[in-house]
Amino acid sequence: MQDWNYLNTNCFEVTIELGCVKYPRAEELPKYWEQNRRSLLQFMKQVHRGVWGFVLDAAEGRGVPNATISVADINHPVSTSR
């Protein structure tokens, strides 16, 4: 699903796997959180890196729907929403 979403809807998803057990017991979840809390919070801060912003019409300053955005050397153009 992640690959399909990225290629077809410009949605970037991440699955972080912390162990070999697909469904750990509920009482084990606090342990996983404590062991990985700092790393996960640091990872979430990375959302502020990279290219971001708005595509605006120069004349009226309104958002441009369906504008295609390309970055050199990355073969994955994305489109703006409404």
Steps between C-alpha positions, in 0.01 A plus 500: 500500500783743582656472155164538328409805710835667433491441125131571443390749765825673610437373854817399682451232765744325728469172687745456786550140604651459845506124531410168348159472668225643281254548786687551831306465825349823630711492815816506284408825321625738774839327482516553122406866546766563765768325295421700186338825615799730445574353157138522388467862612823590323374326186176701512699826518646419158167594338630859504792416270498490123293687245166635608274796437213622287449537126325834455367690203728804457214732404245416769701312763260204496604137516550328164313167486659205319834677447778250431813537712826336395835485677817451296639144514186362668275315259176553693305817421222589746183703448339760719151450638214750489 
